[in-house]
Amino acid sequence: MSASTISRSTFDQVMVPNYAPQVMVPVRGKGSRVWDQEGKEYLDFAGGIAVNALGHCHPALVKALKKQSEQLWHLSNVYTNEPALELAGELIKHTFAEKIFFCNSGAEANEAAFKLARKYAYDNFGPEKHEIIAFHQAFHGRTLFTVSVGGQKKYREGFEPVPAGITHTTYNDLTALEEVISDRTCAVVIEPIQGEGGVIPATKEFMQGVRQLCDQHNALLVCDEVQSGMGRTGQLFAYMGLGVTPDIVASAKSLGGGFPIGAMLTTSNVAQSFGFGTHGTTYGGNPLACSVALEVLKIINDPQLLANVSTKHDRFRHHLEAINQRHGVFKEIRGKGLLIGAELTDEYQGQGKAFLAAAADEGLMMLVAGPNVLRFAPSLIIPDKDIDEGMARLEKAVAKVVSGH
Ligand SMILES: *Cc1c(COP(=O)(O)O)cnc(C)c1O
């Protein structure tokens, strides 16, 4: 099999059928534009699911990757390396964190977070204090522990028995949390904006209430910022805009700008429970990944870039509202920064995928969050003219779906 004979149908021949990718096969990207095998151009409002925070092939990231690729690729954690230590230092400098653990994905960052929360409670309070509270519709990854803490039953079904000691309650409902939290709770796990669950932001009052209840019961506050972090909301991490300080943060996705890396951020006190030999991963802190992430962090953690994220949010929202005025397809437009959801009206329930396919036809890459919400998670530096062009294509796609309805 050579590149010239590869097409979308090859996928069905050689891949496990757990994904159903769109029909085109992208081969090249630059900034917020992508080209497929036929040379057709796409505007990218998907950002690789909130990963390509600086678009495709950003020159500074290409340079960092090339430079490191000629120096040192991999060591394992039997040895440490300069890029990992430098990246950890920068994350500590700009967040609540005092200690960092590196891994390779969001699920792994959460897996580390949940294990650490359990271990910390075990070390300091005993084995009874092991219950994790999470939220309905939450998404934390696809390992067995993370689908168990996640609040979507469909991701657990058929994989039972799943780990025990996990309770789910209602997001943005402090009374509901009060009813289930106890001194047996070791951690409350929350996405500051539920991403996969439909782009639903937590209110400030709720987050602050969660922090208070955690303090009252000696439970750790674990923020899953895999999707909401690294500038996505216009703050370096979303917790910073909510007036709370977490005990553990999981980061991934935009952290590497497209190069796989995850990180768990925590305090010195909590970190003590991950003593020598308690947890690990071969690739964690890989020099290639850390060199790229270091560059990503330097570029994103800039007041002007972060301010622009909010301005670009307004531009997206303005376009979506205009499209809605003409076609009446959205019930609500919500989200923060460049994580935006548009919920379909009752008339279009379950049809998110139809909009996605129509958009691809018109030359637009975008996302859904569940069957009823269109989701946009583009590059944080997407040019305004690319937003305008992509929205013109979205409008054509919407018009097609509406006329065929
Ligand atoms: C994507 C995501 C994950 C899982 O990350 P992977 O890199 O796919 O393992 C976890 N939590 C949230 C909030 C996410 O959006």
The ligand as a MOL file (V3000), in Angstrom:
LIG
                    3D

  0  0  0     0  0            999 V3000
M  V30 BEGIN CTAB
M  V30 COUNTS 15 15 0 0 0
M  V30 BEGIN ATOM
M  V30 1 C -10.2980 15.3110 25.5590 0
M  V30 2 C -10.5320 15.3190 27.0220 0
M  V30 3 C -9.9800 14.3290 27.8530 0
M  V30 4 C -9.2310 13.1460 27.2950 0
M  V30 5 O -8.0360 13.5060 26.6930 0
M  V30 6 P -7.2860 12.4150 25.7690 0
M  V30 7 O -6.0430 13.1220 25.3430 0
M  V30 8 O -8.2210 12.0940 24.6410 0
M  V30 9 O -7.0100 11.2390 26.6050 0
M  V30 10 C -10.1710 14.4460 29.2040 0
M  V30 11 N -10.8680 15.4560 29.7370 0
M  V30 12 C -11.4180 16.4250 28.9720 0
M  V30 13 C -12.1630 17.5510 29.6200 0
M  V30 14 C -11.2820 16.3810 27.5920 0
M  V30 15 O -11.8520 17.3180 26.8280 0
M  V30 END ATOM
M  V30 BEGIN BOND
M  V30 1 1 1 2
M  V30 2 1 2 3
M  V30 3 2 2 14
M  V30 4 1 3 4
M  V30 5 2 3 10
M  V30 6 1 4 5
M  V30 7 1 5 6
M  V30 8 2 6 7
M  V30 9 1 6 8
M  V30 10 1 6 9
M  V30 11 1 10 11
M  V30 12 2 11 12
M  V30 13 1 12 13
M  V30 14 1 12 14
M  V30 15 1 14 15
M  V30 END BOND
M  V30 END CTAB
M  END
